[in-house]
Amino acid sequence: MAQVELNKQAHLSEHLTTSSVATLGHSSELDGSRLSPHFTLGELCKTSAKTQDGNIPSHVHIENLKRLCGWLEMLRKRYNERYVVNRRDVSTTLDMTKGVLSSRLSALEHHPFCHLERSREISPRAALGRDDNEDREEPIIINSGYRSPEVNKAVGGVATSNHLTGCAADIRVSGIEQLIRYATILLDISDESQEDFDELLIERSPKGSYWLHFAVRPSGNRRKVRLIQT
């Protein structure tokens, strides 16, 4: 990625006025860009729409995005615990176990006492302990977060969209199965925390692609759950 010269005296919003800088969501050089441990302001403000306003959020919008990212962090954590890290542990363990058994059987066929040496091999559990779960986790990918009025109009958003206030995010999914799992986790989080969200919308484009629209307002959340054909 090309290096971008940053004005250390400028505010973050000034750095986000160009699309090339806005893409630097993970750059630690962007002061205050991280909204939560795994989500950045760049990620939640990115857009392909070319507008004059630069899609710059206000301080109020940023606070709304931080609240939203709190839910997204819980979604990321639970999804990875349930469907990614444990699944890979099991798969890796099975693969390693098969490899160990295969090598030991081969040794027994040719060298009757070789199994004594092979018993020193690292166990699958010990080998897995060397991996960092963080490196193996899948990210939650945001298609669209905050939208300025110009951006919202350019992409065909409704005038009352939660995107306009930084309260909503469209979450990318790999398919309907992942979408259902995301939605289920968010519903579980709401039930367990006894905190409502505003919108959980399963959206489908005319071409058949899916995404999950999720919104949380500072107050007055409606717990609206819908399947929408765009």
Rosetta blueprint (number, residue, H / E / L):
1 M L
2 A L
3 Q L
4 V L
5 E L
6 L L
7 N L
8 K L
9 Q L
10 A L
11 H L
12 L H
13 S H
14 E H
15 H H
16 L L
17 T L
18 T L
19 S H
20 S H
21 V H
22 A H
23 T L
24 L L
25 G L
26 H L
27 S L
28 S L
29 E L
30 L L
31 D L
32 G L
33 S L
34 R E
35 L E
36 S E
37 P L
38 H L
39 F E
40 T E
41 L H
42 G H
43 E H
44 L H
45 C H
46 K L
47 T L
48 S L
49 A L
50 K L
51 T L
52 Q L
53 D L
54 G L
55 N L
56 I L
57 P L
58 S L
59 H H
60 V H
61 H H
62 I H
63 E H
64 N H
65 L H
66 K H
67 R H
68 L H
69 C H
70 G H
71 W H
72 L H
73 E H
74 M H
75 L H
76 R H
77 K H
78 R H
79 Y H
80 N H
81 E H
82 R H
83 Y H
84 V H
85 V H
86 N H
87 R H
88 R H
89 D H
90 V H
91 S H
92 T H
93 T H
94 L H
95 D H
96 M H
97 T H
98 K H
99 G H
100 V H
101 L H
102 S H
103 S H
104 R H
105 L H
106 S H
107 A H
108 L H
109 E H
110 H H
111 H L
112 P L
113 F L
114 C H
115 H H
116 L H
117 E H
118 R H
119 S L
120 R L
121 E L
122 I L
123 S L
124 P H
125 R H
126 A H
127 A H
128 L H
129 G L
130 R L
131 D L
132 D L
133 N H
134 E H
135 D H
136 R H
137 E L
138 E L
139 P L
140 I L
141 I L
142 I E
143 N E
144 S E
145 G L
146 Y L
147 R L
148 S L
149 P H
150 E H
151 V H
152 N H
153 K H
154 A H
155 V L
156 G L
157 G L
158 V L
159 A L
160 T L
161 S L
162 N H
163 H H
164 L H
165 T H
166 G L
167 C L
168 A E
169 A E
170 D E
171 I E
172 R E
173 V L
174 S L
175 G L
176 I H
177 E H
178 Q H
179 L H
180 I H
181 R H
182 Y H
183 A H
184 T H
185 I H
186 L H
187 L H
188 D H
189 I H
190 S H
191 D H
192 E H
193 S H
194 Q L
195 E L
196 D L
197 F L
198 D L
199 E E
200 L E
201 L E
202 I E
203 E E
204 R E
205 S L
206 P L
207 K L
208 G L
209 S L
210 Y E
211 W E
212 L E
213 H E
214 F E
215 A E
216 V L
217 R L
218 P L
219 S L
220 G L
221 N L
222 R L
223 R L
224 K E
225 V E
226 R E
227 L E
228 I E
229 Q E
230 T L
